[in-house]
Amino acid sequence: MAQTIIYTKPGCPYCAAAMDDMRQRGVPFTEKDAGGDKAIREEMRKLSGGLTVPVIVSPEGKVTVGFGGG
């Protein structure tokens, strides 16, 4: 069963907020640290077209760049 994937980097407040939101809503997710792993960073860049985090990929494959809360 596919889960939401959140590409993050250490110290990113928007990444932390996105993960907190997922936890509060009970949405299972996998975090991938794009800041510490070149292969993951490249994977994220191919999905989103850039290096902005967070990048959130839904189980259906929808890619969302950034997190605005709410």
DSSP file (Angstrom, degrees, kcal/mol; ACC not computed):
  #  RESIDUE AA STRUCTURE BP1 BP2  ACC     N-H-->O    O-->H-N    N-H-->O    O-->H-N    TCO  KAPPA ALPHA  PHI   PSI    X-CA   Y-CA   Z-CA
    1    1 A M              0   0    0      0, 0.0     2,-0.1     0, 0.0     0, 0.0   0.000 360.0 360.0 360.0 126.9    0.0    0.0    0.0
    2    2 A A        -     0   0    0     57,-0.1     2,-0.3     1,-0.0    58,-0.0  -0.387 360.0-161.0 -72.4 146.1    1.4    3.3   -1.1
    3    3 A Q        -     0   0    0     55,-0.1    26,-0.2    -2,-0.1     2,-0.2  -0.800  30.1 -89.7-118.8 164.2    2.0    6.1    1.5
    4    4 A T  E     -a   29   0A   0     24,-1.3    26,-2.4    -2,-0.3     2,-0.4  -0.506  41.3-148.8 -66.5 141.9    2.5    9.8    1.2
    5    5 A I  E     -aB  30  57A   0     52,-2.4    52,-3.0    24,-0.2     2,-0.5  -0.962   9.1-164.6-116.3 134.7    6.1   10.7    0.8
    6    6 A I  E     -aB  31  56A   0     24,-2.7    26,-2.7    -2,-0.4     2,-0.5  -0.971   7.9-153.2-121.3 116.8    7.5   14.0    2.2
    7    7 A Y  E     +aB  32  55A   0     48,-3.0    48,-1.4    -2,-0.5     2,-0.2  -0.775  30.8 166.1 -86.7 128.6   10.9   15.2    0.9
    8    8 A T  E     -a   33   0A   0     24,-2.7    26,-2.7    -2,-0.5    27,-0.9  -0.737  30.5-145.0-132.4 175.2   12.5   17.3    3.6
    9    9 A K    >   -     0   0    0     -2,-0.2     3,-1.7    25,-0.2     6,-0.2  -0.977  42.2 -87.1-141.4 150.9   15.8   18.9    4.7
   10   10 A P  T 3  S+     0   0    0      0, 0.0     5,-0.0     0, 0.0    23,-0.0  -0.241 110.1  16.4 -57.5 138.7   17.0   19.4    8.2
   11   11 A G  T 3  S+     0   0    0      1,-0.2     3,-0.1     2,-0.1    -3,-0.0   0.454  83.2 140.9  82.2   1.3   15.9   22.7    9.9
   12   12 A C    <>  -     0   0    0     -3,-1.7     4,-2.1     1,-0.2    -1,-0.2  -0.680  36.8-163.4 -81.4 113.4   13.1   23.4    7.4
   13   13 A P  H  > S+     0   0    0      0, 0.0     4,-2.2     0, 0.0    -1,-0.2   0.828  90.0  53.6 -67.1 -30.4   10.2   24.8    9.4
   14   14 A Y  H  > S+     0   0    0      2,-0.2     4,-2.2     1,-0.2     5,-0.1   0.855 107.7  51.0 -71.4 -34.5    7.7   24.1    6.5
   15   15 A C  H  > S+     0   0    0      2,-0.2     4,-2.4     1,-0.2     5,-0.2   0.937 111.1  47.9 -64.9 -46.6    8.8   20.5    6.4
   16   16 A A  H  X S+     0   0    0     -4,-2.1     4,-2.5     1,-0.2    -2,-0.2   0.907 112.2  49.6 -61.0 -42.1    8.3   20.2   10.1
   17   17 A A  H  X S+     0   0    0     -4,-2.2     4,-2.4     2,-0.2    -1,-0.2   0.894 109.8  51.1 -64.9 -39.8    4.8   21.8    9.8
   18   18 A A  H  X S+     0   0    0     -4,-2.2     4,-2.2     2,-0.2    -2,-0.2   0.919 112.5  45.8 -63.7 -43.3    3.9   19.5    6.9
   19   19 A M  H  X S+     0   0    0     -4,-2.4     4,-2.5     2,-0.2    -2,-0.2   0.898 111.9  51.4 -68.1 -39.4    4.8   16.4    8.9
   20   20 A D  H  X S+     0   0    0     -4,-2.5     4,-2.7     2,-0.2    -2,-0.2   0.911 109.6  51.0 -60.5 -42.1    3.0   17.7   12.0
   21   21 A D  H  X S+     0   0    0     -4,-2.4     4,-2.0     2,-0.2    -2,-0.2   0.923 109.9  49.0 -61.3 -45.2   -0.1   18.3    9.9
   22   22 A M  H  X>S+     0   0    0     -4,-2.2     5,-2.8     1,-0.2     4,-0.6   0.924 112.2  48.5 -60.8 -44.4    0.1   14.7    8.6
   23   23 A R  H ><5S+     0   0    0     -4,-2.5     3,-1.1     1,-0.2    -2,-0.2   0.928 110.5  50.7 -62.0 -45.1    0.5   13.3   12.1
   24   24 A Q  H 3<5S+     0   0    0     -4,-2.7    -1,-0.2     1,-0.3    -2,-0.2   0.851 113.7  45.2 -62.3 -34.5   -2.4   15.3   13.4
   25   25 A R  H 3<5S-     0   0    0     -4,-2.0    -1,-0.3    -5,-0.2    -2,-0.2   0.473 113.6-118.2 -88.4  -2.0   -4.7   14.1   10.6
   26   26 A G  T <<5 +     0   0    0     -3,-1.1    -3,-0.2    -4,-0.6    -2,-0.1   0.782  59.4 153.8  72.4  27.1   -3.5   10.5   11.0
   27   27 A V      < -     0   0    0     -5,-2.8    -1,-0.2    -6,-0.2     2,-0.1  -0.801  41.6-133.0 -91.5 117.3   -2.0   10.4    7.5
   28   28 A P        +     0   0    0      0, 0.0   -24,-1.3     0, 0.0     2,-0.3  -0.461  36.4 168.9 -68.8 139.5    0.8    7.8    7.2
   29   29 A F  E     -a    4   0A   0    -26,-0.2     2,-0.5    -2,-0.1   -24,-0.2  -0.969  33.3-133.9-147.8 162.5    3.9    9.1    5.5
   30   30 A T  E     -a    5   0A   0    -26,-2.4   -24,-2.7    -2,-0.3     2,-0.4  -0.982  22.0-143.6-116.6 129.5    7.5    8.4    4.8
   31   31 A E  E     -a    6   0A   0     -2,-0.5     2,-0.5   -26,-0.2   -24,-0.2  -0.790  12.0-167.3 -93.1 134.8   10.1   11.1    5.2
   32   32 A K  E     -a    7   0A   0    -26,-2.7   -24,-2.7    -2,-0.4     2,-1.0  -0.987  17.8-137.8-122.0 122.0   13.0   11.3    2.8
   33   33 A D  E     +a    8   0A   0     -2,-0.5     4,-0.4   -26,-0.2     3,-0.4  -0.664  24.9 174.7 -83.3 100.1   15.9   13.6    3.7
   34   34 A A  S    S+     0   0    0    -26,-2.7   -25,-0.2    -2,-1.0     7,-0.2   0.633  74.6  65.2 -79.4 -14.2   16.9   15.4    0.5
   35   35 A G  S    S+     0   0    0    -27,-0.9    -1,-0.2     1,-0.2   -26,-0.1   0.798 109.5  34.3 -76.9 -27.9   19.3   17.5    2.4
   36   36 A G  S    S+     0   0    0     -3,-0.4     2,-0.4     1,-0.2    -1,-0.2   0.392 112.6  57.7-109.8   3.3   21.6   14.6    3.4
   37   37 A D     >  -     0   0    0     -4,-0.4     4,-2.4     1,-0.1     5,-0.2  -0.938  57.0-159.6-142.7 114.7   21.4   12.3    0.4
   38   38 A K  H  > S+     0   0    0     -2,-0.4     4,-2.3     1,-0.2     5,-0.2   0.865  95.5  53.2 -61.4 -38.1   22.3   13.3   -3.2
   39   39 A A  H  > S+     0   0    0      2,-0.2     4,-2.2     1,-0.2    -1,-0.2   0.912 111.5  45.4 -65.6 -41.8   20.3   10.4   -4.7
   40   40 A I  H  > S+     0   0    0      2,-0.2     4,-2.6     1,-0.2    -2,-0.2   0.899 111.4  53.3 -67.8 -39.5   17.1   11.4   -2.8
   41   41 A R  H  X S+     0   0    0     -4,-2.4     4,-2.4     1,-0.2    -2,-0.2   0.907 110.7  46.7 -60.7 -41.9   17.7   15.1   -3.7
   42   42 A E  H  X S+     0   0    0     -4,-2.3     4,-2.3     2,-0.2    -1,-0.2   0.897 110.5  52.5 -67.1 -40.8   17.9   14.1   -7.4
   43   43 A E  H  X S+     0   0    0     -4,-2.2     4,-1.5     1,-0.2    -2,-0.2   0.919 112.0  46.6 -58.5 -45.1   14.8   12.0   -7.1
   44   44 A M  H  X S+     0   0    0     -4,-2.6     4,-2.7     1,-0.2     5,-0.3   0.905 109.9  53.2 -64.5 -42.8   12.9   15.0   -5.6
   45   45 A R  H  X S+     0   0    0     -4,-2.4     4,-2.8     1,-0.2    -1,-0.2   0.891 107.3  51.6 -61.4 -40.1   14.2   17.3   -8.3
   46   46 A K  H  < S+     0   0    0     -4,-2.3    -1,-0.2     1,-0.2    -2,-0.2   0.873 114.2  43.9 -64.9 -36.4   12.9   15.0  -11.0
   47   47 A L  H  < S+     0   0    0     -4,-1.5    -2,-0.2    -5,-0.2    -1,-0.2   0.902 128.1  25.5 -72.9 -41.8    9.5   14.9   -9.4
   48   48 A S  H  < S-     0   0    0     -4,-2.7    -2,-0.2     2,-0.3    -3,-0.2   0.648  95.1-124.7-103.4 -17.7    9.2   18.7   -8.6
   49   49 A G  S  < S+     0   0    0     -4,-2.8     2,-0.2    -5,-0.3    -4,-0.2   0.528  83.4  40.5  84.1   5.1   11.4   20.4  -11.1
   50   50 A G  S    S-     0   0    0     -6,-0.3    -2,-0.3    -5,-0.1    -1,-0.3  -0.860  86.4 -99.7-160.5-166.1   13.4   22.1   -8.4
   51   51 A L        +     0   0    0     -2,-0.2     2,-0.2    -3,-0.1    -6,-0.1   0.212  68.9 125.9-117.8  13.1   15.1   22.0   -5.0
   52   52 A T        -     0   0    0     -7,-0.1    14,-0.2     2,-0.1    -2,-0.1  -0.547  55.4-111.8 -73.7 135.6   12.4   23.7   -2.9
   53   53 A V  S    S+     0   0    0     -2,-0.2    14,-0.2    12,-0.1   -45,-0.1  -0.856  82.0  45.7-117.8 157.9   11.2   21.6    0.1
   54   54 A P        -     0   0    0      0, 0.0    12,-3.7     0, 0.0     2,-0.5   0.582  60.7-178.3 -77.5 156.6    9.0   20.2    1.3
   55   55 A V  E     -BC   7  65A   0    -48,-1.4   -48,-3.0    10,-0.2     2,-0.5  -0.993  10.2-162.1-115.2 122.8    7.9   18.2   -1.7
   56   56 A I  E     -BC   6  64A   0      8,-3.2     8,-2.8    -2,-0.5     2,-0.6  -0.922   5.4-167.9-112.3 125.0    4.8   16.1   -0.8
   57   57 A V  E     -BC   5  63A   0    -52,-3.0   -52,-2.4    -2,-0.5     6,-0.2  -0.954  14.5-143.6-115.6 118.0    3.9   13.2   -3.1
   58   58 A S    >   -     0   0    0      4,-2.6     3,-2.1    -2,-0.6   -55,-0.1  -0.282  30.1-104.9 -73.2 162.8    0.4   11.6   -2.5
   59   59 A P  T 3  S+     0   0    0      0, 0.0    -1,-0.1     0, 0.0   -57,-0.1   0.786 124.7  56.2 -57.7 -25.7   -0.2    7.9   -2.8
   60   60 A E  T 3  S-     0   0    0      2,-0.1   -56,-0.0   -58,-0.0    -2,-0.0   0.526 124.6-104.6 -83.6  -6.0   -1.9    8.7   -6.1
   61   61 A G    <   +     0   0    0     -3,-2.1     2,-0.3     1,-0.3   -57,-0.0   0.469  67.3 150.8  98.1   2.6    1.3   10.5   -7.4
   62   62 A K        -     0   0    0      1,-0.0    -4,-2.6    -5,-0.0     2,-0.5  -0.540  35.2-147.0 -69.9 130.4    0.1   14.1   -7.0
   63   63 A V  E     -C   57   0A   0     -2,-0.3     2,-0.4    -6,-0.2    -6,-0.2  -0.883  16.3-175.9-105.3 126.5    3.2   16.3   -6.4
   64   64 A T  E     -C   56   0A   0     -8,-2.8    -8,-3.2    -2,-0.5     2,-0.5  -0.986  11.9-152.6-121.6 128.9    2.8   19.4   -4.1
   65   65 A V  E     +C   55   0A   0     -2,-0.4   -10,-0.2   -10,-0.2   -12,-0.1  -0.889  61.8   0.2-103.5 126.3    5.8   21.8   -3.6
   66   66 A G  S    S-     0   0    0    -12,-3.7     2,-0.3    -2,-0.5   -10,-0.2  -0.101  72.3-110.3  88.3 170.4    5.8   23.7   -0.4
   67   67 A F        +     0   0    0    -14,-0.2   -50,-0.1     1,-0.1   -49,-0.1  -0.955  25.7 175.8-146.1 123.4    3.4   23.7    2.6
   68   68 A G        -     0   0    0     -2,-0.3    -1,-0.1     1,-0.3    -2,-0.0   0.398  40.6-133.5-106.7   1.4    1.1   26.6    3.6
   69   69 A G              0   0    0      1,-0.1    -1,-0.3   -55,-0.1   -51,-0.0  -0.164 360.0 360.0  76.8-175.6   -0.7   24.9    6.4
   70   70 A G              0   0    0      0, 0.0    -1,-0.1     0, 0.0     0, 0.0   0.469 360.0 360.0  61.1 360.0   -4.4   24.8    7.0
